[in-house]
Amino acid sequence: MRRLVAILLLASAMAWAAPAPAGNPPVPEKFISVDQAKALLDKRERITFVDVREKSQYDDLHIKGAINIPLGVLPSRLTEVPRTDRVILY
């Protein structure tokens, strides 16, 4: 019985310590020009602009309605980016 408990504890510890899956999930990315972004706005497409610069730069000048999420913290704040709109990072 002791041996079984020890084996189960060891198996649990090894499963918990297993490495997490590597890499980020695939995300379709496309680079677009300012003119292309404006054309989407002109067609009244739903777009979320995410300004990835630091807050001081965002405060100086940004696209009206843009969300500021600095690039360095973007992975930890992805939940703030709507999934229903097209997203444009700049």
C-alpha positions in Angstrom: 0.0 0.0 0.0 2.8 2.4 0.9 4.5 1.7 -2.4 1.3 2.4 -4.3 0.8 5.8 -2.5 4.4 6.7 -3.2 4.0 5.9 -6.9 0.8 7.9 -7.2 2.5 10.9 -5.4 5.5 10.7 -7.7 3.3 10.4 -10.8 1.3 13.4 -9.7 4.4 15.5 -9.0 5.8 14.6 -12.4 2.6 15.5 -14.2 2.4 18.8 -12.4 6.0 19.6 -13.3 5.7 18.8 -17.0 6.6 21.7 -19.3 3.8 23.8 -20.7 3.1 23.7 -24.4 5.7 25.8 -26.2 4.9 28.9 -28.3 1.8 31.0 -28.8 -1.2 29.9 -30.6 -1.2 30.8 -34.3 -2.7 34.2 -35.1 -3.4 35.3 -38.6 -1.4 38.5 -39.1 -1.4 40.8 -42.0 0.4 44.1 -42.4 -1.7 46.9 -43.9 -1.0 50.5 -44.9 -2.5 53.6 -43.4 -4.6 53.9 -46.6 -5.9 50.4 -46.3 -6.9 51.1 -42.6 -8.6 54.3 -43.7 -10.5 52.4 -46.4 -11.8 49.9 -43.8 -13.0 52.8 -41.6 -14.6 54.5 -44.7 -16.5 51.2 -45.2 -17.6 51.4 -41.6 -15.9 48.1 -40.7 -15.7 47.4 -36.9 -12.1 48.0 -36.0 -10.3 48.1 -32.7 -7.1 50.1 -32.8 -4.5 49.1 -30.2 -1.7 51.6 -29.7 1.3 49.5 -28.5 3.5 52.5 -27.6 4.2 53.5 -24.0 1.5 55.6 -22.3 3.5 58.9 -22.5 3.6 58.5 -26.3 -0.1 57.5 -26.4 -1.0 60.6 -24.3 0.9 62.9 -26.8 -1.1 61.7 -29.8 -3.2 58.7 -30.7 -6.1 57.5 -32.9 -9.4 58.5 -31.4 -10.9 55.5 -29.6 -7.7 53.5 -29.6 -6.8 51.3 -26.6 -3.3 51.7 -25.2 -1.6 48.5 -24.3 2.2 48.8 -24.4 3.8 46.0 -26.5 5.8 44.8 -23.5 2.6 43.9 -21.5 0.4 43.0 -24.5 0.6 39.2 -23.9 -0.7 39.6 -20.3 -3.5 42.0 -21.3 -4.9 40.2 -24.4 -8.2 39.8 -22.6 -8.8 43.5 -23.0 -8.7 43.3 -26.8 -12.2 42.6 -28.2 -12.4 39.4 -30.3 -15.5 40.5 -32.3 -13.7 43.3 -34.2 -10.8 43.4 -36.6 -7.8 44.4 -34.5 -5.1 46.8 -35.8 -1.9 47.2 -33.8 0.1 50.3 -34.3 
